[in-house]
Amino acid sequence: MSALGDKAQAEAAGAGNNRRSRRLRPPMHCYWGATESCTRGGKITSMSPDGCFVQTKAEAADGQELFVNCWLPTERWLMLRARVKYSLPKVGLALAFVGVTEAEAELLSMLLDSHGQESAPPPAEE
């Protein structure tokens, strides 16, 4: 199997990462992009307070800073800044949220509480 396939399997299994918090699987559409206009569409397939995975065919460079816009249950948008941890061409982007304010963290928590089903817990550190 290719390195790309191995990376995709690791993401799907939740293995080989440094997750410290619960991760939910909210089937949720989002908009993202290099500017606040967020011109690209995608689907968030897993999310935590620290980041998310956006399923999209569009590409972004590892380390690139992006904006992600999510629709809240309160019927308003939550725009977060994120950095690309890694990308899987034609599959999606693993993003880490950066510079999250206290108010954004509260809204993100509300979003997580209202969406999705909890996935497997992060592996225990030994």
Secondary structure, 3 states (H helix, E strand, C coil): CCHHHHHHHHHHHCCCCCCCCCCECCCEEEEEECCCCCCEEEEEEEEECCEEEEECCCCCCCCCEEEEEEECCCCCEEEEEEEEEEEECCCEEEEEEECCCHHHHHHHHHHHHHCCCECCCCCCCC
